[in-house]
Amino acid sequence: MDRPRPHRRQSICAPVLRLLVAAPVLCLVGCQNNQQAHRDIYLRELRLQEDEIYRLEDCIQEYQGLIRQYRAEMHELRQQAGEPDAAPRPAPGAPRSLLDGPAQEDDFGLRPLDPPAEEDEVPEIDVPAIDLGEPAAAPPIDPPPIDPPPLDNGPTAPAPRGTAPESAPPIDIPPLDIPAAEPTAPAEPGSRYGPAEELPPLGQLGETPPFAPTHDGPSLPAEPLGSLAVESYAGPALETGEPTLVALIRPRTLLGQPAPFTGQASLMLIDPTNGADGEKLARWDFSSAEVAASWRPDAAEPVLDLAVVLPGGVPQDRELELWVRLVNQPHDQKVLEQSLLVLGRLASIDEALLADAPAPDALDEAAIAGNEPAPTAGDWRASSRSSVAQTGAGADSGWRQSDHAPEPNKIRLATHEAAPLPAPPAPKAASPQGGPMEWSPTR
């Protein structure tokens, strides 16, 4: 048999010996890492507790300062009132950290409480004896009878079925003295109520009620505006050839219903192709009185008609922005609306009025029923667009010059047809050319 070789035995035992030697080293390193982690946790907790102790020491010092301040105030008040001051208390020592050791009794200016003062003994008062005499005897009270009182008549037998009950004795009622009614006079004409015999039958009553209901409470506030519907049309040119623009504005509520409006209005024409915010070409402002005079009376819903004169140099073949701003006075609300338009491609306002105007037969019937001449298309602003030119404080029209007008003192008027009706109020003076715009669509 072959004997094992010594070098082969050594090659097998060497890895085992290395493993046995490395195992205690690895265990020792792992234990040291675990101890180091616990040590870090303890140190961190200790620092947190130390920070909290320092914070509490600062609070104690602050409260001690407040106590000293209040004691000084009390001392001054007692001196002013002339009262004897209490015994001074020992001043606290230097501030000391709580980590140095246990606190002594006098470290924070504390002293034992004084014993309570002895109460003065109140002398007893001798109460004189008063002879009230003997009490009076109460009168005897008879006890109530225990037995019920005897009945006069014994119980009666029930009446047989079918027997009529006895009638009650008659009661004498004295007659009432009612005064005779005086004859009523017939109702006066125009009175609210009248005798029922004089009223006509129900079928012959008119559509109007006999009286109108009255509202005692306050009226509901107007609903705030939600949006605007803007339509732009080309108006008739002036005698000098300047183009005009008519903007029809329909205010809407938040639910999209037609809404009335009371306040100021402004129009602004902007060229969006020039600059980041666009170039402001013209602006027209309307006061509250001018807005109130610009409502179309022939429209089925509230329509605001604002007519303006375009300044010279406004591009006619490029898309522009027309901004409309309404400032609602009851709600202090500003509503902005933008519409795109090309001035050279706008429909005529006369064509729009003819399209919206009623049929001629209906106009004739309305004129015959009301004994008034039938209105014609375009007659709704004829009074404010006469073919005259005035200066100074003369009559004005609905056309508004912009702030780029070449002649600010001269008011140019356009016309549909002349009519001798009162003109709307005079407009405000236009700002000079290149003047600042007070409002912007971006704000």
C-alpha positions in Angstrom: 0.0 0.0 0.0 1.2 3.4 -0.9 1.8 5.9 2.0 0.4 9.4 1.8 2.8 12.0 0.9 3.7 14.7 3.4 3.4 17.7 1.0 -0.1 16.6 0.0 -1.3 16.6 3.6 0.1 20.0 4.1 -1.8 21.4 1.1 -5.1 20.2 2.5 -4.6 21.5 6.0 -3.4 25.0 5.0 -6.8 26.4 3.9 -8.5 25.0 7.0 -5.9 26.7 9.2 -6.4 30.0 7.4 -10.1 29.8 7.8 -9.9 29.1 11.5 -7.5 32.0 12.0 -9.6 34.4 9.9 -12.9 33.6 11.6 -12.1 35.2 15.0 -10.7 38.2 13.2 -13.9 38.7 11.3 -16.0 38.3 14.4 -13.9 40.8 16.2 -14.2 43.4 13.4 -17.9 42.9 13.2 -18.3 43.4 17.0 -16.2 46.5 16.9 -18.4 47.9 14.0 -21.5 47.2 16.0 -20.1 48.9 19.1 -19.0 51.9 17.1 -22.6 52.3 15.7 -24.1 52.1 19.2 -21.5 54.6 20.4 -22.4 57.1 17.7 -26.1 56.8 18.6 -25.4 57.5 22.2 -23.3 60.5 21.4 -25.9 61.9 19.1 -28.6 61.4 21.8 -26.4 63.1 24.4 -25.8 66.1 22.1 -29.6 66.5 21.6 -30.2 66.3 25.3 -27.5 68.9 26.0 -29.0 71.3 23.4 -32.3 70.9 25.0 -30.8 71.7 28.5 -29.1 74.8 27.1 -32.4 76.0 25.6 -34.2 75.5 28.9 -31.4 77.4 30.7 -32.0 80.3 28.3 -35.7 80.2 29.1 -35.0 80.3 32.8 -32.7 83.3 32.5 -35.3 85.1 30.4 -38.0 84.4 33.0 -35.7 85.5 35.8 -35.2 88.8 34.0 -39.0 89.3 33.7 -39.4 88.5 37.4 -36.8 91.1 38.3 -38.4 93.7 36.0 -41.9 93.1 37.6 -40.4 93.3 41.1 -38.8 96.7 40.2 -42.1 97.9 39.0 -43.9 96.8 42.2 -41.2 98.5 44.2 -41.8 101.8 42.3 -45.6 101.5 42.7 -45.3 100.9 46.4 -43.0 103.9 46.8 -45.5 106.1 44.9 -48.4 104.7 47.1 -46.5 105.2 50.3 -46.6 101.6 51.4 -43.7 99.9 53.1 -41.6 97.8 50.8 -41.1 94.1 51.5 -37.8 92.8 52.6 -35.4 92.6 49.6 -34.7 89.2 48.4 -31.2 88.0 47.8 -29.9 88.5 44.2 -29.4 85.4 42.2 -25.8 84.3 41.6 -24.0 83.9 38.4 -25.7 81.8 35.8 -24.7 78.2 36.1 -25.1 75.2 33.8 -27.3 72.4 34.9 -24.6 69.9 33.8 -22.2 71.1 36.5 -24.0 69.4 39.4 -27.1 69.5 41.6 -28.6 72.9 42.2 -28.6 74.5 45.6 -31.5 76.2 47.3 -30.2 79.8 46.8 -28.8 79.3 43.2 -31.9 80.7 41.5 -32.8 83.4 44.1 -35.4 81.2 45.9 -36.0 81.5 49.6 -38.3 79.6 52.0 -41.8 81.0 52.2 -42.7 83.2 55.2 -45.1 81.6 57.7 -48.6 82.9 57.4 -49.4 85.8 59.7 -51.5 85.0 62.8 -55.1 86.1 62.4 -56.5 88.6 64.8 -59.0 87.1 67.2 -62.4 88.7 66.8 -64.1 89.4 70.2 -67.4 87.7 70.8 -70.5 89.9 70.8 -73.0 89.4 73.6 -76.5 89.0 72.0 -79.2 90.2 74.4 -82.0 87.7 75.2 -85.4 88.8 74.0 -88.6 87.3 75.6 -90.9 86.5 72.7 -93.6 85.0 74.9 -95.4 81.7 74.4 -96.5 80.9 70.8 -100.2 81.1 70.0 -102.0 77.8 69.7 -103.1 77.0 66.2 -106.9 76.4 65.7 -107.9 72.8 65.5 -108.4 71.4 62.0 -111.2 68.9 61.4 -110.0 65.9 59.3 -111.8 65.4 56.0 -114.5 62.7 56.0 -113.3 59.3 54.9 -116.6 57.9 53.8 -118.1 59.2 50.5 -121.3 61.2 50.8 -124.5 59.2 50.2 -126.2 59.4 46.9 -129.6 61.0 46.6 -130.9 58.6 44.0 -129.8 55.2 43.4 -128.3 54.1 40.0 -130.9 54.1 37.3 -131.3 51.2 34.9 -130.2 51.9 31.3 -132.9 52.8 28.8 -134.0 50.0 26.5 -132.6 50.0 23.0 -134.6 52.0 20.5 -135.9 54.5 23.1 -135.5 58.2 22.0 -133.5 60.4 24.4 -135.2 63.0 26.4 -135.1 66.5 24.8 -133.1 69.2 26.6 -135.0 72.1 28.1 -135.3 75.1 25.9 -132.8 78.0 26.3 -134.1 81.6 26.1 -131.8 83.6 23.9 -132.5 87.3 23.8 -132.8 88.9 20.4 -129.8 90.9 19.1 -130.3 94.6 18.1 -128.6 94.9 14.7 -128.6 98.4 13.3 -130.0 98.8 9.8 -127.2 99.1 7.1 -127.0 102.5 5.4 -127.4 102.5 1.6 -124.0 102.4 -0.1 -123.2 104.9 -2.8 -122.0 103.6 -6.3 -118.3 103.3 -6.7 -116.5 106.3 -8.2 -114.9 105.8 -11.6 -111.3 104.8 -11.2 -111.7 103.2 -7.8 -110.2 99.8 -7.1 -113.3 97.9 -6.0 -117.0 98.3 -6.7 -120.3 96.5 -6.1 -120.3 92.9 -7.4 -123.5 93.6 -9.4 -121.7 96.3 -11.4 -118.6 94.2 -12.3 -118.5 92.8 -15.9 -118.5 89.0 -16.5 -115.1 87.2 -16.3 -115.1 86.7 -20.0 -115.3 90.5 -20.7 -112.4 91.4 -18.4 -109.3 92.9 -20.1 -105.8 91.3 -20.0 -104.6 93.8 -17.5 -105.1 92.9 -13.8 -107.4 95.2 -11.7 -104.4 96.4 -9.7 -100.6 96.2 -10.2 -98.6 94.3 -7.5 -96.3 96.5 -5.5 -92.9 95.4 -4.2 -92.4 96.6 -0.6 -88.9 95.1 -0.3 -85.7 96.3 -2.0 -85.0 95.3 -5.6 -82.5 92.6 -6.4 -79.0 93.8 -7.4 -78.0 93.5 -11.0 -76.2 90.4 -12.0 -72.5 90.9 -12.8 -71.3 90.6 -16.4 -69.7 87.4 -17.6 -68.7 88.0 -21.2 -69.3 90.3 -24.2 -70.4 89.6 -27.8 -68.8 92.1 -30.1 -69.7 92.6 -33.8 -67.8 95.1 -36.0 -69.2 96.8 -39.1 -68.0 99.5 -41.5 -69.9 102.7 -41.1 -70.5 105.4 -43.7 -67.4 107.5 -44.7 -67.2 111.1 -43.6 -67.3 114.0 -46.1 -63.5 114.2 -45.9 -63.2 110.5 -46.8 -62.2 109.2 -43.3 -63.5 105.7 -42.6 -65.7 104.9 -39.7 -66.3 101.9 -37.5 -69.4 100.7 -35.7 -69.1 98.2 -32.8 -72.3 96.5 -31.6 -71.7 95.1 -28.1 -74.1 92.7 -26.3 -73.3 92.2 -22.6 -73.9 88.7 -21.2 -74.2 87.3 -17.8 -72.2 84.3 -16.4 -75.0 82.0 -17.8 -74.9 83.6 -21.2 -78.2 85.6 -20.8 -78.5 89.2 -22.0 -77.7 91.6 -19.2 -78.1 95.4 -18.7 -75.0 97.5 -18.2 -74.3 100.8 -16.4 -70.9 102.3 -16.5 -68.0 103.4 -18.8 -66.8 101.9 -22.1 -63.5 102.0 -24.0 -62.4 100.8 -27.4 -58.8 100.2 -28.4 -57.4 99.2 -31.8 -54.1 97.3 -31.8 -51.9 96.0 -34.6 -50.6 92.6 -33.2 -47.8 92.3 -35.9 -45.7 95.2 -34.4 -43.9 94.4 -31.2 -44.5 91.8 -28.6 -47.6 93.4 -27.2 -48.7 95.0 -30.5 -48.9 98.6 -31.5 -51.8 100.7 -30.1 -53.2 102.5 -33.0 -56.2 104.4 -31.5 -58.4 104.5 -28.4 -61.9 105.9 -27.7 -63.4 106.4 -24.3 -67.1 106.8 -23.5 -68.5 108.1 -20.2 -71.5 106.7 -18.4 -73.9 109.2 -19.8 -72.7 108.6 -23.4 -73.0 104.8 -22.8 -76.6 105.3 -21.6 -77.4 107.3 -24.7 -75.9 104.7 -27.1 -78.3 101.8 -26.5 -80.2 100.7 -29.6 -84.0 101.2 -29.0 -85.0 98.9 -31.8 -83.1 95.8 -30.6 -84.9 92.8 -28.9 -82.0 92.6 -26.4 -79.6 95.1 -24.9 -77.2 96.2 -27.7 -74.7 98.9 -27.2 -73.9 100.8 -30.4 -70.5 102.6 -30.3 -69.5 104.5 -33.5 -66.0 105.9 -33.9 -63.9 107.6 -36.6 -60.7 105.8 -37.6 -57.5 107.9 -37.7 -55.4 108.2 -40.8 -52.8 105.6 -41.6 -54.7 102.6 -40.1 -54.0 99.5 -42.2 -57.1 98.4 -44.1 -55.8 95.0 -45.4 -54.2 93.5 -42.3 -55.8 91.7 -39.4 -56.2 93.9 -36.4 -57.4 93.5 -32.8 -60.3 95.5 -31.4 -60.4 95.4 -27.6 -63.6 96.4 -25.8 -63.5 97.2 -22.1 -66.6 97.8 -19.9 -66.3 99.0 -16.3 -69.4 98.0 -14.4 -70.1 100.7 -11.8 -72.5 98.8 -9.4 -70.0 95.8 -9.1 -66.8 97.7 -9.8 -66.0 95.0 -12.4 -63.9 95.3 -15.6 -64.8 93.0 -18.5 -62.5 92.7 -21.6 -63.3 91.2 -24.9 -61.1 90.9 -28.0 -62.3 90.5 -31.6 -60.2 90.2 -34.8 -61.2 92.2 -37.9 -59.9 93.4 -41.2 -61.1 97.0 -41.8 -61.2 96.6 -45.6 -63.4 93.5 -45.4 -66.1 94.5 -42.9 -69.7 94.4 -43.9 -71.6 97.6 -44.0 -73.8 98.6 -41.1 -76.6 99.5 -43.4 -76.6 95.9 -44.8 -76.7 94.5 -41.2 -79.6 96.8 -40.3 -81.5 95.8 -43.4 -80.9 92.1 -42.6 -82.2 92.5 -39.1 -85.1 94.9 -39.9 -88.6 93.5 -39.9 -90.7 93.0 -43.1 -92.3 96.1 -44.6 -95.8 94.7 -44.1 -95.1 94.4 -40.3 -93.8 97.9 -40.2 -96.9 99.3 -42.0 -99.2 97.4 -39.6 -97.3 98.7 -36.6 -97.5 102.3 -38.0 -101.2 102.0 -38.6 -101.9 100.5 -35.1 -99.9 103.2 -33.4 -100.8 106.1 -35.7 -97.0 106.7 -36.2 -94.8 106.7 -39.3 -93.1 103.4 -39.9 -89.4 103.4 -39.0 -86.8 102.8 -41.7 -83.6 100.9 -41.6 -80.8 103.0 -40.3 -83.1 105.5 -38.5 -81.9 104.4 -35.1 -78.8 106.6 -35.2 -79.9 109.2 -37.8 -80.3 111.9 -35.2 -76.7 111.6 -34.0 -75.0 111.3 -37.4 -76.0 114.4 -39.2 -74.0 115.7 -42.2 -72.7 118.9 -40.6 -69.4 119.8 -39.0 -69.3 122.0 -35.9 -66.7 123.2 -33.5 -66.6 124.4 -29.9 -69.5 123.5 -27.6 -72.0 122.7 -30.5 -74.1 119.6 -30.9 -72.2 116.3 -31.1 -72.9 112.9 -32.6 -72.2 109.3 -31.7 -69.0 109.3 -33.7 -65.9 109.5 -31.5 -62.6 110.8 -32.6 -59.6 108.8 -31.5 -56.5 110.1 -29.8 -54.7 110.3 -33.2 -57.1 112.8 -34.7 -55.3 115.4 -36.8 -57.7 118.2 -35.6 -58.7 117.6 -32.0 -60.9 120.8 -31.8 -63.0 119.8 -34.8 -65.7 117.2 -34.6 -66.4 115.4 -37.9 -69.9 113.8 -38.2 -71.1 111.1 -40.5 -74.7 110.5 -41.4 -77.3 108.0 -42.4 -79.9 110.7 -43.0 -80.6 114.0 -41.3 -83.4 114.2 -38.7 -84.3 117.1 -36.3 -83.8 115.1 -33.1 -81.7 115.9 -30.0 -78.0 115.0 -30.3 -76.2 112.9 -27.6 -73.8 114.7 -25.2 -70.5 116.1 -26.3 -67.5 113.8 -26.1 -64.4 114.3 -24.2 -61.4 116.0 -25.7 -59.1 113.5 -27.5 -55.6 113.1 -26.1 -52.7 114.4 -28.3 -51.1 112.1 -30.8 -48.6 109.7 -29.2 -50.1 110.1 -25.8 -50.0 107.3 -23.2 -52.7 104.6 -23.1 -54.1 104.4 -19.6 -55.2 100.7 -19.8 -53.8 97.7 -21.7 -55.4 94.3 -22.6 -52.6 92.6 -20.6 -53.9 94.0 -17.3 
